[in-house]
Each structure stands twice: as structure tokens, then as C-alpha cells.
Amino acid sequence: MNKLTLSVDKKTVQLAKKIASANGVSVSSIVRGFVHSIGASHKLPANVAKLVKTASHTSGSKKTKR
């Protein structure tokens, strides 16, 4: 299995671990499930896209265009 390094703030890490623990799964399995749920469309569902934009603005992260 390959590894992926993500950069997120401390609160996000804590929340991800809490959600994973409450559901008896790993953070990796949550991320894997999320990516697979998007599937071949390669597009975030509208509600998730809105959450991502909101989280990006509140966490102070900067997006880079590719």
C-alpha cells in the first residue's frame, strides 16, 4: 500500500481521529472511502465543494492553481 502525506491543521487531525474512533475505522479508511465515493466523476459533490471552500477560507490555507 502507498502512503500519502496530507497537510491539515491540528483541529482537523483531532476531528478526523475522533470520527474514525467513533466509527471503529482508521482515518486512512475514511479518506479512501471519500475518494472512492467521488469515483470517476473527478468532481466534488456540491455540498462537499462548499465545505472545502469554507474550510479553506477559515483555516487560512492558500490554494495554488495548477
N, C-alpha and C positions, 0 to 999 in steps of 0.2 A: 504494500500500500504506500502511496506517495504522501508526503507531508506538505502542508500549506501553512504559511505564516500570515496571520491577519493582524492588522494594527487597529485596535479599538481602545476606547477609554476604559478606565478601571471599573466604572459603574456598569458598563456593558458586559464586561467579563463576569462580574459578580452576578448580574441578572441572568446571563446565559447559563452559568453554573447552577443557579437556583432553579431555573426552569428545567434543566437537564435532570437534576437530582429529584425534583418533584415528580418527574415522569419516568424515572428509572432508566434513563438513557444517557449517552455521552453528548457533550457539546458537539463533537465531530459528527455524530449521527444526526443531530438537529440541522447542522449546516448542510450535510449530504442530502438529507430529506428535502430541505428547502430548495437546493439547486435542482434536484431531480423533479420537484413539483413544478418548477418553471418549464422544464422539458425543452422540447425542440423549438418553442416559440422564441427563445432568447430574449424575451421581454418580460419585465416585471409586471405582475398584476397591478392594476391602477391603485388599489388600496396600499399595496406594499411600496410602490413607487413614491406615493405621497409620504409614507412613513420614512422612507430613506431620505427624501429631500428634507423633511423636518428634522430628522436626526443629524443630518449633515450640517444644517444651519445651527443647531443648538450645541453641537459638540465642538464647533469651531474648526472642523476639518475643511480642507480645501480640496476641491475636485480638480483633477487635471484632465484636459481633453486629449484624446488620442486620435 
